[in-house]
Amino acid sequence: MPSEKPSYSDAEGSQPTSPINALPAELHAEILSYLPWRSHLICMGVCTTWREILRDYKFQGKRYNTNTDPRVHHLFSTAGQPDRLGQFLKIIYQEGKVVSVKEAASKEIISEIKVAEGEQAIWGLELWKHPILDDPLFLPNADNATVGVGSSDKGNCEKLEEMALIALWVDTDADKMENMRFNRWEFKQNPEVKKMKVSEFITLVGNFVAEAGFFLGYKGKIPIELVNLELGQSRLHFGAGIRVKYHDGKKAIL
């Protein structure tokens, strides 16, 4: 029986005994520079040297979508990347805090598209203790960053002026959906939103969903599927959904 994927914390602080550790930091950086952003999620857990190199701003820039202005972290945007459609973050929230974050994908959608090479390697990887969550939600000083996937021409970017978040529940048996909460943050009036870390945004999403009246008195785990619903009209729009079913008039969270 195959073992589960290790969490980042399983490898954190490890320093494998290997001749590669004798290489100068500049050569490590040269090797890592050829990797796509998704490989950073794996390589940050290999050793301390690689983790610190990949935290550097030069490498951090690869982890942002260049189809938006400001650039938003790849974990939260599929804009201009058809090979990432159907992917989402699965957040587990319990007793007032986030306890797990993993990237996942919709089987129905990915069966119809060509998934990017190496993409599936990060599905199911535990990210909540991962240093990549220390990245900013939006990349500051983007002009000085290494270009990642997408167009680097700002004229072709979607100029973002606000972010919106909708919390909803989906009854998969009855094919029914209902909105629970909605909010939007204009960047001009809420500049703190653009300065949030990835981990802070994930916590905001968890709190936003858990504070909906739907969960009044509920103390169990809340599995949240966070998806990038649309990109347009100067808005980055997220949906935070939960799946439910009803039995004898009582709701059960899947």
C-alpha positions in Angstrom: 0.0 0.0 0.0 1.6 3.3 -1.1 2.5 5.7 1.7 1.0 9.2 1.9 3.0 12.1 0.6 5.2 13.6 3.3 4.4 17.0 4.7 6.9 19.8 4.4 7.7 19.5 8.1 8.9 15.9 7.6 11.9 17.3 5.7 12.2 20.7 7.3 15.7 21.3 8.6 17.1 18.1 7.1 20.5 18.3 5.4 21.0 15.2 3.3 24.6 13.8 3.3 25.5 14.1 -0.4 28.4 15.5 -2.5 26.0 18.1 -3.7 26.3 19.9 -0.4 29.9 20.6 -1.1 28.9 22.8 -4.1 29.1 26.6 -3.7 25.8 28.4 -3.2 26.2 30.1 -6.6 26.1 26.7 -8.3 23.1 25.6 -6.3 21.3 28.8 -7.4 22.3 28.1 -11.0 20.8 24.6 -10.9 17.6 25.8 -9.2 17.1 28.6 -11.7 16.1 26.1 -14.4 13.1 24.8 -12.4 9.5 25.9 -12.9 7.8 27.5 -9.9 5.8 24.4 -9.0 9.1 22.5 -8.3 9.9 25.1 -5.6 7.2 23.4 -3.4 9.2 20.2 -3.5 12.7 21.6 -3.5 12.2 23.8 -0.5 11.8 20.7 1.6 15.1 19.1 0.4 17.6 21.0 2.5 18.2 24.3 4.3 20.4 25.6 1.5 17.8 25.1 -1.2 15.1 26.6 1.0 17.0 29.8 1.6 18.0 30.2 -2.1 14.4 29.7 -3.2 13.2 32.3 -0.7 15.3 34.9 -2.4 13.4 37.6 -4.3 15.0 36.5 -7.6 13.4 33.1 -7.4 10.2 34.3 -5.6 9.2 36.2 -8.8 8.7 32.9 -10.6 5.8 32.1 -8.3 3.6 34.9 -9.6 1.2 35.2 -12.5 2.5 37.8 -15.0 -1.0 38.0 -16.6 -2.2 40.3 -13.8 -1.1 43.7 -12.5 -0.3 43.5 -9.6 1.0 40.0 -10.0 -0.9 37.5 -7.9 0.6 34.3 -6.5 0.3 31.2 -8.7 -1.4 29.3 -5.9 -4.4 31.6 -6.3 -4.6 32.3 -10.0 -5.1 30.3 -13.2 -5.4 33.3 -15.4 -3.8 32.8 -18.8 -2.8 29.2 -17.8 -5.3 26.8 -19.4 -3.2 23.8 -18.2 -4.0 24.8 -14.6 -7.8 24.9 -15.0 -9.7 22.9 -12.5 -7.1 23.3 -9.7 -7.9 24.7 -6.3 -6.7 24.9 -2.8 -8.3 22.6 -0.2 -8.3 24.3 3.2 -9.3 22.5 6.4 -10.5 24.8 9.1 -11.3 23.7 12.6 -11.9 25.4 16.0 -10.9 28.9 14.9 -7.9 28.1 12.8 -6.6 26.6 9.6 -5.1 23.1 10.2 -4.3 22.0 6.6 -3.8 23.4 3.1 -3.3 21.2 0.0 -3.5 21.8 -3.7 -6.1 19.6 -5.5 -7.8 19.3 -8.8 -11.3 18.6 -10.2 -11.2 15.2 -11.8 -14.0 16.2 -14.2 -12.1 19.2 -15.6 -8.5 17.8 -15.7 -9.7 14.8 -17.6 -10.5 17.1 -20.5 -7.3 19.2 -20.5 -3.5 18.7 -20.8 -2.1 19.2 -17.4 1.3 20.9 -17.2 4.3 18.7 -16.7 5.0 18.2 -13.0 1.7 19.7 -11.9 0.4 16.5 -10.4 3.5 16.1 -8.2 2.2 18.9 -5.9 -1.4 17.7 -5.6 -1.9 16.4 -2.0 1.3 17.9 -0.7 0.7 19.5 2.8 1.5 23.2 2.6 0.4 24.7 5.8 3.9 24.6 7.4 5.5 25.3 4.1 7.8 28.4 3.8 6.1 29.3 0.4 3.2 30.5 2.5 5.4 33.3 3.7 5.4 34.8 0.2 3.3 37.9 -0.3 -0.1 37.4 -1.9 0.8 40.0 -4.5 4.4 40.5 -5.7 6.0 43.9 -4.7 8.5 45.6 -7.1 7.5 43.3 -9.9 9.7 45.1 -12.4 12.8 43.8 -10.6 11.6 40.2 -10.4 12.4 37.2 -12.5 9.6 36.6 -15.1 7.5 33.5 -14.5 4.8 31.9 -16.6 2.8 34.2 -18.9 3.3 37.6 -20.6 5.7 40.1 -19.1 4.1 43.0 -21.1 2.1 45.1 -18.7 0.0 46.3 -21.6 -1.4 42.8 -21.9 -2.1 42.3 -18.2 -5.4 42.5 -16.4 -5.2 45.6 -14.3 -6.6 44.7 -10.9 -8.3 47.3 -8.7 -10.1 45.1 -6.2 -10.4 41.6 -4.8 -13.7 39.8 -4.1 -14.5 36.7 -2.0 -17.7 34.8 -2.0 -18.5 31.9 0.4 -21.0 29.4 -0.7 -22.3 25.9 0.0 -23.1 23.3 -2.7 -25.6 20.4 -2.2 -24.1 17.9 -4.6 -27.1 15.5 -4.4 -29.8 18.2 -5.2 -27.4 20.2 -7.5 -28.2 23.3 -5.5 -26.0 26.2 -4.5 -26.5 29.0 -2.1 -24.3 32.1 -1.3 -23.5 32.6 2.4 -21.3 35.7 2.4 -19.8 38.1 0.0 -17.2 40.9 0.4 -14.9 42.9 -1.8 -11.8 44.9 -1.0 -10.8 47.9 -3.2 -7.0 48.2 -3.3 -7.1 52.0 -3.0 -9.2 51.9 0.2 -7.8 48.7 1.5 -4.0 48.9 0.8 -3.3 46.3 3.5 -4.9 43.6 1.3 -2.0 44.0 -1.2 0.5 43.6 1.6 -0.9 40.3 3.0 1.2 37.1 3.1 -0.2 34.0 1.4 -0.8 32.4 4.9 -2.7 35.5 6.0 -5.0 35.3 3.0 -5.7 31.7 3.6 -6.5 32.4 7.3 -8.8 35.3 6.1 -10.6 32.8 3.8 -11.1 30.3 6.7 -12.4 32.9 9.0 -14.7 34.3 6.3 -16.4 31.0 5.7 -16.5 29.9 9.3 -18.2 33.1 10.4 -21.1 32.5 8.1 -24.4 31.8 9.8 -24.5 28.4 8.2 -21.8 27.2 10.7 -23.5 28.5 13.8 -22.7 26.0 16.6 -20.7 23.7 14.3 -17.4 22.5 15.8 -16.2 19.9 13.3 -13.7 20.3 10.5 -14.7 22.6 7.6 -13.2 21.6 4.3 -13.1 24.6 2.0 -12.4 24.5 -1.7 -10.9 27.9 -2.8 -11.0 28.6 -6.5 -10.3 31.5 -8.8 -13.8 32.0 -10.2 -13.0 34.7 -12.8 -10.6 37.4 -13.8 -12.1 40.4 -15.4 -13.6 43.9 -14.9 -10.5 44.8 -12.8 -11.5 42.2 -10.2 -9.8 39.1 -8.8 -12.7 37.0 -7.8 -12.5 34.0 -5.5 -15.0 31.4 -4.5 -14.7 29.5 -1.1 -17.1 26.6 -1.3 -18.1 23.7 0.9 -19.9 20.6 -0.1 -22.9 19.4 1.9 -25.6 16.8 1.8 -28.9 16.4 3.7 -30.1 13.4 5.5 -33.4 13.3 7.5 -33.5 17.1 7.3 -30.0 17.6 8.8 -27.1 18.9 6.9 -23.8 17.1 6.8 -20.5 18.7 5.7 -18.6 16.5 3.3 
